Amino acid sequence: MNFLDRFNLSTGERRLVVGGAIVLFMVLNAVFVWPHFMDWQRYNNRYAKVSTQLNNWNKEIEDSTGYNVKLEKLKGEGGTVPPEEQALDLLRSVSQVANQSGLMLGNISPHASSATTNSFFTESGVAIQFNAKEKSLVDFLYDIGKGNSIVRVAALSIRPDFQNFQLSGTATLMASYRKDLKKAAAAAELKKASQAASRTVSTNRPTERSKPPVVKLPNPK
Protein backbone atom coordinates (compact mmCIF):
# COMPACT_ATOMS: atom_id res chain seq x y z
CA MET A 1 0.00 0.00 0.00
CA ASN A 2 1.36 3.38 -1.01
CA PHE A 3 1.71 6.21 1.50
CA LEU A 4 -0.35 8.53 -0.70
CA ASP A 5 -3.21 6.05 -0.86
CA ARG A 6 -4.26 7.07 2.64
CA PHE A 7 -5.22 10.53 1.42
CA ASN A 8 -7.34 9.33 -1.51
CA LEU A 9 -5.49 11.63 -3.92
CA SER A 10 -6.01 11.59 -7.60
CA THR A 11 -3.22 10.97 -10.06
CA GLY A 12 -2.69 14.68 -10.71
CA GLU A 13 -2.64 15.52 -7.01
CA ARG A 14 -0.12 12.77 -6.38
CA ARG A 15 2.11 14.16 -9.10
CA LEU A 16 1.80 17.61 -7.56
CA VAL A 17 2.75 16.31 -4.08
CA VAL A 18 5.74 14.37 -5.44
CA GLY A 19 6.90 17.39 -7.45
CA GLY A 20 6.59 19.65 -4.41
CA ALA A 21 8.58 17.16 -2.32
CA ILE A 22 11.33 17.08 -4.97
CA VAL A 23 11.45 20.88 -5.09
CA LEU A 24 11.60 21.07 -1.27
CA PHE A 25 14.40 18.50 -1.23
CA MET A 26 16.41 20.51 -3.77
CA VAL A 27 15.86 23.75 -1.87
CA LEU A 28 17.01 22.19 1.42
CA ASN A 29 20.10 20.81 -0.30
CA ALA A 30 20.85 24.17 -1.90
CA VAL A 31 20.57 25.95 1.46
CA PHE A 32 22.17 23.49 3.88
CA VAL A 33 24.23 20.96 1.89
CA TRP A 34 25.73 22.41 -1.29
CA PRO A 35 27.45 25.43 0.39
CA HIS A 36 29.47 22.97 2.50
CA PHE A 37 30.75 20.80 -0.32
CA MET A 38 34.20 22.54 -0.14
CA ASP A 39 34.45 22.59 3.65
CA TRP A 40 36.56 19.48 3.81
CA GLN A 41 39.04 20.92 1.32
CA ARG A 42 39.21 24.19 3.23
CA TYR A 43 39.82 22.35 6.49
CA ASN A 44 42.58 20.32 4.86
CA ASN A 45 44.21 23.48 3.52
CA ARG A 46 44.02 25.18 6.91
CA TYR A 47 45.46 22.10 8.61
CA ALA A 48 48.34 21.98 6.14
CA LYS A 49 49.04 25.69 6.64
CA VAL A 50 49.00 25.44 10.44
CA SER A 51 51.18 22.32 10.34
CA THR A 52 53.74 24.08 8.17
CA GLN A 53 53.78 27.11 10.46
CA LEU A 54 54.14 24.89 13.54
CA ASN A 55 57.05 23.03 11.94
CA ASN A 56 58.75 26.35 11.14
CA TRP A 57 58.33 27.52 14.73
CA ASN A 58 59.70 24.27 16.09
CA LYS A 59 62.68 24.57 13.74
CA GLU A 60 63.35 28.12 14.96
CA ILE A 61 63.15 26.93 18.56
CA GLU A 62 65.66 24.18 17.81
CA ASP A 63 67.96 26.70 16.14
CA SER A 64 67.80 29.10 19.10
CA THR A 65 70.98 27.56 20.55
CA GLY A 66 72.84 28.36 17.36
CA TYR A 67 71.45 31.90 17.40
CA ASN A 68 72.72 32.40 20.95
CA VAL A 69 76.17 31.19 19.92
CA LYS A 70 76.21 33.63 16.99
CA LEU A 71 75.01 36.44 19.26
CA GLU A 72 77.82 35.81 21.73
CA LYS A 73 80.28 35.71 18.84
CA LEU A 74 79.05 39.04 17.49
CA LYS A 75 79.26 40.55 20.97
CA GLY A 76 82.89 39.52 21.18
CA GLU A 77 83.89 40.86 17.77
CA GLY A 78 85.72 44.17 17.70
CA GLY A 79 87.24 46.03 20.58
CA THR A 80 85.38 48.28 22.93
CA VAL A 81 86.72 51.75 23.67
CA PRO A 82 86.48 53.00 27.28
CA PRO A 83 84.16 56.01 27.64
CA GLU A 84 86.99 58.27 28.82
CA GLU A 85 88.99 57.52 25.63
CA GLN A 86 86.18 57.74 23.06
CA ALA A 87 86.66 61.43 22.22
CA LEU A 88 90.42 60.98 21.81
CA ASP A 89 89.91 57.83 19.74
CA LEU A 90 87.55 59.66 17.40
CA LEU A 91 89.93 62.61 17.01
CA ARG A 92 92.79 60.23 16.26
CA SER A 93 90.71 58.28 13.73
CA VAL A 94 89.55 61.43 11.95
CA SER A 95 93.10 62.78 11.71
CA GLN A 96 94.47 59.46 10.44
CA VAL A 97 91.78 58.99 7.78
CA ALA A 98 92.13 62.62 6.71
CA ASN A 99 95.88 62.19 6.16
CA GLN A 100 95.34 58.97 4.20
CA SER A 101 92.65 60.44 1.93
CA GLY A 102 94.37 63.80 1.36
CA LEU A 103 91.83 65.86 3.30
CA MET A 104 93.40 68.94 4.88
CA LEU A 105 91.92 69.59 8.31
CA GLY A 106 91.55 73.03 9.79
CA ASN A 107 89.91 73.52 13.15
CA ILE A 108 88.77 70.34 14.91
CA SER A 109 86.91 70.30 18.21
CA PRO A 110 84.73 67.90 20.27
CA HIS A 111 80.98 68.08 19.67
CA ALA A 112 78.43 67.09 22.30
CA SER A 113 75.81 64.56 21.27
CA SER A 114 72.14 65.54 21.53
CA ALA A 115 70.82 62.04 20.78
CA THR A 116 69.71 59.60 23.45
CA THR A 117 71.91 56.50 23.42
CA ASN A 118 70.55 53.02 23.99
CA SER A 119 71.71 50.10 26.11
CA PHE A 120 74.30 48.96 23.57
CA PHE A 121 75.98 52.10 22.21
CA THR A 122 77.27 55.49 23.34
CA GLU A 123 77.94 58.50 21.11
CA SER A 124 80.86 60.88 20.75
CA GLY A 125 81.26 63.63 18.16
CA VAL A 126 83.68 66.10 16.58
CA ALA A 127 83.23 69.21 14.43
CA ILE A 128 85.83 69.78 11.70
CA GLN A 129 86.75 72.35 9.09
CA PHE A 130 88.42 71.02 5.95
CA ASN A 131 89.80 71.74 2.49
CA ALA A 132 90.01 68.99 -0.11
CA LYS A 133 89.38 67.97 -3.65
CA GLU A 134 86.27 66.02 -4.57
CA LYS A 135 87.97 62.60 -4.62
CA SER A 136 89.71 63.21 -1.30
CA LEU A 137 86.43 64.21 0.32
CA VAL A 138 84.63 61.13 -1.03
CA ASP A 139 87.47 58.85 0.13
CA PHE A 140 87.42 60.43 3.57
CA LEU A 141 83.67 59.99 3.98
CA TYR A 142 83.91 56.38 2.80
CA ASP A 143 86.87 55.36 4.98
CA ILE A 144 85.81 57.16 8.17
CA GLY A 145 83.26 54.44 8.98
CA LYS A 146 85.91 51.75 9.41
CA GLY A 147 87.30 50.85 12.81
CA ASN A 148 85.86 50.22 16.27
CA SER A 149 83.10 52.80 15.87
CA ILE A 150 80.20 53.50 13.52
CA VAL A 151 80.64 57.05 12.24
CA ARG A 152 77.85 59.02 10.61
CA VAL A 153 77.85 62.52 9.18
CA ALA A 154 75.38 64.51 11.27
CA ALA A 155 75.91 67.78 9.37
CA LEU A 156 77.86 68.74 6.24
CA SER A 157 78.39 72.09 4.54
CA ILE A 158 80.48 72.34 1.32
CA ARG A 159 81.44 75.30 -0.82
CA PRO A 160 84.19 76.01 -3.38
CA ASP A 161 87.20 77.95 -2.16
CA PHE A 162 87.94 81.46 -3.37
CA GLN A 163 90.13 80.13 -6.21
CA ASN A 164 87.65 77.39 -7.22
CA PHE A 165 90.47 74.82 -7.12
CA GLN A 166 89.06 72.66 -4.33
CA LEU A 167 86.27 72.40 -1.81
CA SER A 168 86.10 73.77 1.70
CA GLY A 169 83.50 73.30 4.36
CA THR A 170 82.53 72.05 7.78
CA ALA A 171 81.25 68.70 9.00
CA THR A 172 79.96 67.22 12.23
CA LEU A 173 80.86 63.57 12.70
CA MET A 174 79.15 61.38 15.30
CA ALA A 175 80.60 58.02 16.30
CA SER A 176 78.66 55.22 18.03
CA TYR A 177 80.82 53.11 20.33
CA ARG A 178 79.77 49.68 21.51
CA LYS A 179 79.41 49.39 25.26
CA ASP A 180 81.14 46.71 27.28
CA LEU A 181 78.02 44.75 28.22
CA LYS A 182 79.80 42.60 30.80
CA LYS A 183 81.07 45.64 32.70
CA ALA A 184 77.68 47.33 32.38
CA ALA A 185 75.92 44.24 33.75
CA ALA A 186 78.40 43.98 36.63
CA ALA A 187 77.94 47.65 37.46
CA ALA A 188 74.15 47.25 37.38
CA GLU A 189 74.33 44.25 39.72
CA LEU A 190 76.64 46.14 42.09
CA LYS A 191 74.28 49.13 42.11
CA LYS A 192 71.29 46.88 42.76
CA ALA A 193 73.10 45.14 45.63
CA SER A 194 74.12 48.46 47.20
CA GLN A 195 70.54 49.75 46.99
CA ALA A 196 69.24 46.56 48.61
CA ALA A 197 71.85 46.85 51.38
CA SER A 198 70.95 50.48 52.05
CA ARG A 199 67.24 49.59 52.30
CA THR A 200 68.06 46.79 54.73
CA VAL A 201 70.12 49.12 56.94
CA SER A 202 67.40 51.78 56.97
CA THR A 203 64.78 49.15 57.87
CA ASN A 204 66.75 47.68 60.75
CA ARG A 205 67.73 51.06 62.24
CA PRO A 206 66.03 51.54 65.64
CA THR A 207 63.67 54.45 65.92
CA GLU A 208 64.20 57.07 68.56
CA ARG A 209 61.73 56.92 71.41
CA SER A 210 59.94 60.05 72.23
CA LYS A 211 61.18 61.65 75.44
CA PRO A 212 58.65 62.24 78.24
CA PRO A 213 57.71 65.85 78.77
CA VAL A 214 59.64 67.73 81.47
CA VAL A 215 57.44 69.02 84.27
CA LYS A 216 58.83 71.96 86.27
CA LEU A 217 57.88 72.04 89.91
CA PRO A 218 57.53 75.35 91.75
CA ASN A 219 60.38 76.29 94.08
CA PRO A 220 59.43 75.90 97.79
CA LYS A 221 59.57 79.08 99.76
RASULRA-V991527 format. One record per pair of residues at least 12 apart in sequence whose ideal C-beta (glycine too) atoms are under 6 Angstrom apart, sorted by the first residue. I is the first residue (numbers start at 1). J is the second residue. D is the distance in whole Angstrom. If there is no record, write none. Layout:
I/J/D + I/J/D
This chain:
78/148/6 + 79/148/5 + 80/178/6 + 80/180/5 + 81/148/6 + 81/177/5 + 86/124/4 + 86/177/5 + 87/110/5 + 87/124/5 + 90/124/5 + 90/126/6 + 90/175/5 + 93/147/6 + 94/126/6 + 97/140/6 + 97/143/5 + 97/144/5 + 98/140/6 + 101/136/5 + 101/139/4 + 101/140/4 + 102/136/4 + 103/130/5 + 103/132/4 + 103/136/5 + 103/140/4 + 104/131/5 + 105/128/6 + 105/130/6 + 106/129/4 + 107/129/5 + 108/126/6 + 108/128/5 + 109/127/5 + 110/126/6 + 111/125/4 + 111/126/6 + 111/127/4 + 111/172/6 + 113/125/5 + 120/179/6 + 121/176/4 + 121/178/6 + 122/177/5 + 123/174/6 + 123/176/6 + 124/175/5 + 125/174/4 + 126/173/5 + 127/172/5 + 128/171/5 + 129/170/5 + 131/166/6 + 131/168/5 + 132/167/6 + 133/166/5 + 149/175/4 + 149/177/5 + 150/176/4 + 151/173/6 + 151/175/5 + 152/174/5 + 153/171/6 + 154/172/4 + 154/174/5 + 155/172/4 + 156/171/5 + 157/169/5 + 157/170/5
